[in-house]
């Protein structure tokens, strides 16, 4: 699923600075948020590659502690469910948010070490409307491939902090594709079955299990 690779790329760009600095990233400006989260990724992922490969659980740990505070997964989950969010009970909503978040972390932990980024340039930030912004970046990988990655952020009025909630690579929105995919699953299986399927997959799949050579 190409759209999922978008999210993996997003997390790989954002995750390393948390491991490197263990510091709180400012969330008072969306451009600064993306810039500061991504600036250290190239050197820090490479510097810790052996450590993370030796103990893959650390990938999930720093994602959970340092990436998720800047990514609004509950907001993402609500959007992904679409009209089914309003049909779901509070218990089902909470269960889907948890299962969806764990699915992202599971796939992220298995894929981050495969991505090698050599440069990230923040090109432009546009405030699309009050409290909403898009931040355009150019990402160059080790094989020379370049991608235009646009992050979408919103301002939480209560906390007055900016959070990331979507990413597009070459014009393809990860969140929109997720919504389309899950809409089909919800229609065929129902809310409980979709949640149960995610939980089973999350429990059966070991996080970042190293591949045998």
Backbone bond lengths (Angstrom), bond angles and torsions (degrees), N, CA, C in turn:
res aa  C-N    CA-C-N  psi(-1)  N-CA   C-N-CA  omega(-1)  CA-C   N-CA-C  phi
1 X - - - 1.458 - - 1.525 108.65 -
2 X 1.322 115.80 111.47 1.460 120.60 -175.00 1.519 112.39 -61.61
3 X 1.332 117.04 -36.20 1.453 119.17 -177.38 1.511 111.52 -65.97
4 X 1.353 116.52 -28.74 1.455 117.84 179.46 1.513 110.93 -72.38
5 X 1.322 116.26 -31.61 1.449 119.06 175.61 1.522 109.81 -60.83
6 X 1.333 116.14 -30.42 1.465 119.96 177.54 1.517 110.72 -59.62
7 X 1.330 115.58 -45.66 1.454 118.50 -178.07 1.514 111.37 -69.53
8 X 1.323 116.25 -37.31 1.453 119.44 177.60 1.513 110.62 -61.79
9 X 1.343 115.67 -41.85 1.454 119.51 177.90 1.521 110.02 -63.83
10 X 1.328 116.08 -41.26 1.457 119.95 178.60 1.521 111.12 -57.26
11 X 1.325 116.45 -50.57 1.451 120.12 -177.48 1.515 112.16 -67.08
12 X 1.324 116.01 -35.01 1.460 117.69 178.62 1.512 110.77 -66.31
13 X 1.331 116.67 -32.13 1.457 120.31 179.01 1.527 111.22 -74.52
14 X 1.331 115.86 -29.81 1.454 119.28 -173.84 1.520 113.95 -96.99
15 X 1.325 116.64 -26.50 1.451 119.17 -168.57 1.501 116.21 -71.54
16 X 1.303 117.92 -33.68 1.458 119.83 -169.12 1.510 113.31 -66.32
17 X 1.314 117.59 -34.84 1.460 118.78 -176.40 1.514 111.21 -63.30
18 X 1.328 116.94 -30.49 1.443 119.31 177.32 1.510 111.64 -66.11
19 X 1.313 116.53 -41.55 1.461 120.31 179.20 1.510 110.19 -67.22
20 X 1.310 116.25 -38.91 1.452 120.40 -174.27 1.521 112.00 -69.79
21 X 1.331 114.99 -45.36 1.459 118.89 -168.03 1.514 113.44 -107.33
22 X 1.343 116.83 -24.11 1.461 121.11 -175.22 1.523 110.30 48.40
23 X 1.345 115.47 43.33 1.452 119.49 -176.96 1.515 109.60 -125.16
24 X 1.322 115.53 161.49 1.449 121.06 178.51 1.522 108.77 -81.30
25 X 1.324 116.45 126.09 1.457 121.66 178.79 1.524 108.73 -86.14
26 X 1.327 118.40 133.07 1.467 120.80 179.15 1.520 111.16 -58.09
27 X 1.321 116.56 138.90 1.461 121.52 179.59 1.524 111.86 -122.57
28 X 1.327 115.41 27.32 1.462 118.86 -179.03 1.528 112.57 -93.14
29 X 1.329 116.83 -4.56 1.454 121.42 179.59 1.527 108.25 -149.30
30 X 1.339 119.62 125.23 1.466 120.91 -175.00 1.523 113.84 -64.53
31 X 1.335 117.37 -36.71 1.454 119.75 179.29 1.525 110.83 -66.87
32 X 1.321 115.73 -42.49 1.461 120.16 177.58 1.516 110.92 -64.23
33 X 1.327 116.50 -38.37 1.461 120.96 179.07 1.523 110.61 -58.55
34 X 1.328 116.94 -51.27 1.467 120.36 -179.92 1.520 111.10 -65.47
35 X 1.317 116.22 -43.22 1.461 120.56 -176.94 1.529 111.28 -61.76
36 X 1.328 116.67 -50.22 1.459 119.90 -175.75 1.527 112.56 -70.72
37 X 1.335 116.04 -31.86 1.456 119.05 178.27 1.529 111.99 -70.22
38 X 1.324 115.53 -31.40 1.462 118.81 -174.19 1.523 115.09 -97.43
39 X 1.340 118.20 -17.08 1.468 121.17 -173.40 1.524 114.04 -58.33
40 X 1.319 117.00 -39.46 1.462 119.62 -173.67 1.527 114.69 -93.07
41 X 1.336 116.40 -0.33 1.464 118.81 -170.45 1.524 113.47 -61.80
42 X 1.327 118.12 -42.18 1.464 120.86 -173.91 1.526 111.14 -59.73
43 X 1.309 116.66 -53.84 1.461 119.87 -176.97 1.524 112.54 -72.08
44 X 1.338 116.90 -37.00 1.456 119.38 -173.66 1.524 113.21 -75.76
45 X 1.324 118.18 -37.89 1.459 119.41 176.95 1.519 109.69 -64.92
46 X 1.335 116.30 -44.31 1.462 119.53 178.77 1.525 111.06 -63.34
47 X 1.325 116.33 -39.43 1.464 119.88 -178.32 1.524 112.14 -66.24
48 X 1.343 116.58 -29.89 1.461 120.44 -176.12 1.525 113.32 -107.81
49 X 1.317 116.64 9.58 1.462 119.87 -174.63 1.533 111.69 -58.42
50 X 1.340 117.54 -46.89 1.463 120.32 -178.64 1.532 111.39 -64.24
51 X 1.327 115.41 -40.29 1.462 120.00 179.95 1.524 111.14 -63.29
52 X 1.318 116.27 -43.60 1.459 120.49 -178.49 1.520 111.56 -71.74
53 X 1.320 116.28 -34.60 1.459 119.32 177.08 1.529 111.20 -67.77
54 X 1.318 116.04 -33.87 1.463 120.70 179.90 1.526 111.84 -73.92
55 X 1.336 116.32 -30.67 1.462 120.66 -178.56 1.525 108.38 -137.68
56 X 1.338 117.40 78.57 1.463 121.89 -175.20 1.526 114.03 -58.91
57 X 1.327 118.15 -23.88 1.459 119.83 179.58 1.524 111.00 -59.41
58 X 1.345 116.81 -26.39 1.461 120.09 179.27 1.521 112.04 -64.54
59 X 1.334 116.39 -27.14 1.453 119.90 178.43 1.521 109.68 -64.27
60 X 1.327 116.04 -47.34 1.457 120.46 178.77 1.524 110.31 -63.70
61 X 1.331 116.20 -38.20 1.455 120.33 -177.70 1.522 112.23 -63.04
62 X 1.359 116.08 -48.15 1.456 115.36 -177.69 1.516 111.54 -74.94
63 X 1.327 118.22 -27.11 1.462 119.82 174.81 1.520 109.83 -64.88
64 X 1.309 115.53 -44.07 1.458 121.53 -179.16 1.529 111.18 -64.67
65 X 1.326 116.43 -39.46 1.461 120.60 -174.97 1.524 113.51 -87.37
66 X 1.337 116.90 -33.99 1.454 119.05 -169.47 1.521 115.26 -116.92
67 X 1.323 118.10 -21.98 1.460 119.80 179.62 1.519 111.22 -93.46
68 X 1.314 116.51 -50.01 1.457 120.28 -175.00 1.529 114.80 -59.37
69 X 1.337 119.54 -29.13 1.465 117.86 176.17 1.532 113.45 -60.35
70 X 1.330 117.14 -18.90 1.468 120.87 -177.43 1.520 112.61 -108.02
71 X 1.337 116.53 -2.92 1.461 121.71 179.23 1.517 108.24 -119.65
72 X 1.326 117.13 121.52 1.467 120.72 -175.98 1.528 110.07 -85.28
73 X 1.336 115.88 83.18 1.460 119.55 -178.57 1.533 113.03 -67.22
74 X 1.340 120.78 -33.71 1.468 118.37 174.74 1.533 112.54 -60.98
75 X 1.325 116.89 -39.60 1.459 120.32 176.81 1.525 110.55 -64.01
76 X 1.332 116.11 -41.72 1.456 120.82 177.75 1.525 110.35 -61.49
77 X 1.319 116.66 -44.94 1.460 120.97 -178.58 1.527 111.26 -62.55
78 X 1.341 117.11 -40.57 1.465 119.98 178.43 1.517 110.81 -62.05
79 X 1.329 116.11 -42.61 1.460 119.85 -179.81 1.526 110.37 -67.24
80 X 1.306 117.23 -40.95 1.462 121.63 -178.96 1.528 110.51 -62.70
81 X 1.316 117.54 -39.64 1.461 120.42 179.03 1.520 111.70 -70.42
82 X 1.334 117.79 -28.31 1.457 120.52 179.34 1.520 112.03 59.58
83 X 1.318 116.70 -130.94 1.470 120.64 -177.58 1.522 111.91 -66.16
84 X 1.326 116.27 -20.37 1.463 118.64 -179.75 1.528 111.65 -72.50
85 X 1.329 117.02 -19.39 1.469 120.12 175.44 1.522 110.47 -62.84
86 X 1.325 116.23 -41.82 1.467 120.60 -179.94 1.526 111.40 -71.71
87 X 1.308 116.47 -25.61 1.464 120.86 179.06 1.528 111.73 -81.49
88 X 1.321 116.61 -21.62 1.469 121.24 -175.15 1.526 111.17 -79.81
89 X 1.326 115.01 152.55 1.460 120.61 172.85 1.525 108.92 -76.68
90 X 1.315 116.84 166.87 1.463 120.70 177.72 1.525 110.52 -59.34
91 X 1.333 116.76 -36.73 1.458 121.06 179.15 1.520 111.02 -66.67
92 X 1.327 117.09 -41.72 1.459 121.27 178.22 1.527 111.19 -66.62
93 X 1.316 116.87 -39.61 1.463 121.07 178.24 1.522 110.50 -60.04
94 X 1.327 116.17 -48.46 1.464 120.75 -179.38 1.524 110.89 -63.24
95 X 1.330 116.30 -39.33 1.464 120.61 -179.24 1.522 110.97 -66.69
96 X 1.335 117.21 -38.75 1.464 119.74 179.88 1.523 110.77 -69.20
97 X 1.326 117.11 -42.14 1.467 120.27 177.86 1.521 110.09 -56.94
98 X 1.326 116.64 -45.45 1.463 121.22 -178.83 1.530 111.07 -65.66
99 X 1.332 117.07 -46.74 1.462 121.00 -178.47 1.529 111.06 -66.20
100 X 1.324 117.00 -40.29 1.458 121.59 -179.85 1.531 110.40 -64.97
101 X 1.323 116.81 -44.12 1.456 121.21 178.96 1.526 111.01 -62.10
102 X 1.332 117.13 -44.71 1.462 120.78 179.42 1.525 112.06 -65.45
103 X 1.327 116.87 -32.16 1.454 120.62 176.77 1.523 110.39 -65.36
104 X 1.332 116.24 -43.30 1.462 120.24 177.22 1.523 111.07 -61.72
105 X 1.327 116.90 -44.52 1.459 120.93 -179.29 1.522 111.64 -65.53
106 X 1.321 116.48 -39.96 1.468 120.38 -179.71 1.525 110.81 -62.38
107 X 1.313 116.25 -48.93 1.458 119.67 -178.69 1.524 111.53 -69.05
108 X 1.315 115.91 -36.43 1.460 120.76 177.93 1.513 111.07 -61.46
109 X 1.338 115.73 -45.88 1.465 119.68 -176.05 1.514 111.89 -65.48
110 X 1.331 117.00 -26.28 1.459 120.60 -179.50 1.527 112.30 -82.82
111 X 1.330 117.01 -17.55 1.463 119.57 -169.71 1.516 115.79 -116.46
112 X 1.316 118.35 -17.21 1.461 119.89 -171.60 1.522 112.93 -59.75
113 X 1.321 117.14 -38.99 1.461 119.54 -175.23 1.532 112.71 -73.08
114 X 1.327 116.92 -12.61 1.455 120.67 178.72 1.527 111.76 -82.62
115 X 1.325 116.37 -16.64 1.457 120.61 -177.54 1.526 110.34 -93.47
116 X 1.318 115.61 129.65 1.459 120.61 178.81 1.535 108.56 -126.44
117 X 1.320 114.78 108.09 1.462 121.52 -177.01 1.520 109.18 -105.37
118 X 1.327 115.91 132.01 1.466 119.43 -178.84 1.521 113.01 -99.79
119 X 1.329 117.72 -26.10 1.463 118.89 177.72 1.518 111.40 -157.77
120 X 1.326 114.93 149.08 1.453 122.52 177.41 1.525 107.29 -135.05
121 X 1.314 116.99 122.72 1.459 121.02 -179.42 1.522 109.36 -120.35
122 X 1.327 116.52 120.80 1.459 121.22 174.79 1.523 107.56 -79.79
123 X 1.332 117.04 113.40 1.456 120.75 -173.49 1.520 113.94 -92.69
124 X 1.334 116.85 -42.57 1.464 117.93 -173.89 1.515 110.67 -161.21
125 X 1.340 115.61 143.45 1.448 121.61 173.79 1.521 108.81 -120.30
126 X 1.325 116.11 131.42 1.457 121.20 178.77 1.520 108.57 -125.12
127 X 1.325 116.23 127.98 1.458 120.05 173.91 1.520 106.77 -86.15
128 X 1.320 116.26 100.23 1.460 121.74 -173.62 1.519 112.51 -65.97
129 X 1.291 117.02 -33.27 1.461 124.11 170.61 1.516 106.81 -162.80
130 X 1.304 116.51 175.24 1.459 119.06 -176.07 1.528 110.60 -59.19
131 X 1.332 114.91 123.92 1.456 119.91 178.41 1.516 114.66 81.24
132 X 1.339 117.27 8.37 1.462 121.61 177.76 1.524 108.86 -133.48
133 X 1.331 117.05 139.88 1.460 120.03 -178.39 1.520 110.60 -147.95
134 X 1.323 115.81 151.63 1.463 121.77 171.63 1.520 107.91 -121.37
135 X 1.317 115.96 137.34 1.462 121.55 -177.27 1.529 107.71 -122.06
136 X 1.325 116.00 114.15 1.461 121.70 -176.92 1.521 110.39 -91.10
137 X 1.328 116.33 130.64 1.464 121.23 178.00 1.529 109.40 -131.61
138 X 1.322 114.69 158.75 1.462 120.48 172.57 1.516 107.92 -116.18
139 X 1.321 116.42 124.31 1.456 122.39 -176.67 1.526 109.33 -113.29
140 X 1.316 115.67 127.28 1.460 121.18 177.75 1.518 108.82 -112.35
141 X 1.322 116.56 127.79 1.458 121.40 179.24 1.527 110.53 -98.45
142 X 1.324 115.64 169.25 1.459 121.32 -173.09 1.526 113.03 -60.85
143 X 1.329 116.49 -27.84 1.467 118.98 -179.83 1.527 112.52 -82.77
144 X 1.346 116.09 3.81 1.459 120.49 178.26 1.512 114.95 93.80
145 X 1.315 117.58 -11.85 1.453 120.57 179.21 1.526 111.21 -66.75
146 X 1.334 115.21 136.60 1.453 120.86 178.27 1.521 109.47 -115.72
147 X 1.315 115.44 140.90 1.461 121.11 179.91 1.519 109.74 -131.86
148 X 1.324 115.44 140.85 1.455 120.62 171.77 1.521 107.97 -89.12
149 X 1.314 116.24 115.79 1.457 122.12 -177.66 1.527 108.48 -115.20
150 X 1.323 116.02 122.13 1.466 120.99 -179.56 1.524 108.84 -114.65
151 X 1.319 115.55 120.01 1.454 121.76 177.40 1.522 109.42 -91.85
152 X 1.319 116.27 144.12 1.464 121.46 173.82 1.521 108.49 -112.54
153 X 1.306 115.34 133.51 1.468 120.64 -177.28 1.520 109.70 -133.37
154 X 1.312 115.02 156.65 1.462 119.34 176.42 1.520 109.33 -137.33
155 X 1.317 115.37 156.13 1.461 121.94 179.34 1.518 109.83 -95.81
156 X 1.326 115.83 117.50 1.454 120.45 174.85 1.524 108.21 -74.63
157 X 1.323 116.64 114.44 1.463 120.76 -173.44 1.531 112.50 -65.12
158 X 1.325 115.69 -32.36 1.463 118.70 -177.85 1.519 111.44 -70.58
159 X 1.329 117.04 -47.26 1.460 120.95 -177.38 1.522 113.24 -92.28
160 X 1.363 115.53 -13.34 1.467 121.27 -176.00 1.525 111.64 57.77
161 X 1.341 115.36 37.96 1.462 121.46 177.20 1.519 109.71 -122.06
162 X 1.337 115.50 147.21 1.452 121.16 177.17 1.521 110.24 -88.85
163 X 1.340 115.82 140.03 1.457 122.30 178.57 1.530 109.60 -131.13
164 X 1.324 115.98 147.56 1.453 121.71 174.74 1.523 108.79 -86.77
165 X 1.344 116.11 142.56 1.455 118.47 179.07 1.531 113.70 -141.60
166 X 1.317 117.70 -4.25 1.458 119.71 177.16 1.514 109.45 -160.03
167 X 1.333 115.12 160.25 1.457 121.10 176.16 1.517 107.87 -146.67
168 X 1.324 115.77 141.22 1.463 121.32 175.74 1.514 109.00 -120.96
169 X 1.325 116.24 135.76 1.458 121.34 174.42 1.519 107.71 -116.97
170 X 1.317 114.93 121.68 1.457 121.42 -177.14 1.524 111.01 51.82
171 X 1.333 115.50 42.03 1.461 121.47 174.18 1.513 115.93 83.08
172 X 1.324 117.64 1.81 1.465 120.63 -178.88 1.527 109.23 -102.45
173 X 1.329 116.43 117.51 1.456 121.84 -178.56 1.514 111.26 -81.16
174 X 1.328 115.94 122.82 1.448 121.20 177.22 1.527 110.70 -61.24
175 X 1.327 117.13 -43.81 1.454 121.55 -174.97 1.528 111.45 -66.50
176 X 1.331 116.33 -42.54 1.469 120.21 179.80 1.519 110.87 -63.88
177 X 1.320 117.12 -40.53 1.460 120.22 179.36 1.517 111.59 -67.23
178 X 1.317 116.57 -38.70 1.459 120.11 174.86 1.527 110.47 -59.18
179 X 1.315 115.37 -45.10 1.466 120.02 -177.46 1.528 110.96 -60.50
180 X 1.323 116.51 -43.81 1.465 120.40 179.25 1.522 110.91 -63.52
181 X 1.320 116.41 -43.36 1.458 120.90 -178.56 1.520 111.24 -64.48
182 X 1.324 117.28 -47.14 1.452 120.25 -177.69 1.523 112.13 -71.63
183 X 1.329 118.38 -29.24 1.463 120.92 177.79 1.521 109.93 -58.86
184 X 1.332 115.59 -41.12 1.463 120.09 177.99 1.519 111.16 -65.12
185 X 1.348 116.36 -41.16 1.461 120.90 -179.74 1.521 111.44 -67.18
186 X 1.332 116.83 -42.84 1.466 120.24 179.10 1.527 110.67 -62.62
187 X 1.323 115.92 -39.36 1.461 120.05 -178.94 1.521 111.50 -66.49
188 X 1.321 117.03 -40.24 1.461 121.12 -177.56 1.523 113.30 -78.89
189 X 1.336 116.09 -41.25 1.462 120.29 -169.90 1.524 114.47 -106.24
190 X 1.323 116.54 -28.45 1.453 119.53 -173.57 1.526 110.87 93.97
191 X 1.311 116.49 161.81 1.460 122.18 -173.56 1.528 112.23 -62.64
192 X 1.330 116.96 -49.13 1.467 119.99 -176.74 1.523 111.97 -62.11
193 X 1.326 117.12 -40.65 1.459 120.71 -178.45 1.525 111.69 -67.30
194 X 1.326 116.75 -38.27 1.467 120.10 177.92 1.517 110.12 -64.15
195 X 1.325 116.51 -45.62 1.465 120.56 179.36 1.525 110.39 -62.01
196 X 1.318 116.51 -45.69 1.471 120.55 -179.22 1.525 110.81 -61.38
197 X 1.327 116.62 -39.85 1.458 120.67 179.30 1.527 111.33 -62.39
198 X 1.331 116.28 -42.27 1.466 120.20 178.62 1.523 110.95 -64.90
199 X 1.320 116.64 -43.29 1.460 121.21 -178.70 1.526 110.40 -62.77
200 X 1.330 116.61 -43.03 1.473 120.69 179.82 1.524 110.34 -61.90
201 X 1.323 116.57 -46.32 1.465 120.16 179.74 1.521 111.29 -62.67
202 X 1.332 116.57 -40.88 1.466 120.04 179.55 1.518 111.52 -64.64
203 X 1.323 116.74 -38.21 1.461 120.96 -178.28 1.525 112.17 -75.78
204 X 1.326 116.36 -32.48 1.456 119.87 -176.40 1.517 112.91 -80.67
205 X 1.317 116.46 -27.61 1.447 120.80 -175.35 1.520 110.07 -94.79
206 X 1.317 117.05 120.61 1.463 121.02 177.18 1.508 109.33 -71.89
207 X 1.320 116.09 135.16 1.452 121.04 -179.60 1.511 111.51 -61.71
208 X 1.336 114.59 123.55 1.459 121.14 172.95 1.513 112.95 51.39
209 X 1.314 116.69 39.96 1.452 119.54 -179.34 1.539 109.64 -63.35
210 X 1.316 118.95 124.67 1.459 120.56 -177.91 1.513 111.84 -65.00
211 X 1.336 114.44 142.60 1.449 119.87 179.33 1.519 109.91 -80.65
212 X 1.331 115.21 144.87 1.441 119.71 177.49 1.518 109.57 -76.86
213 X 1.313 116.06 140.75 1.453 119.43 179.49 1.519 110.64 -84.33
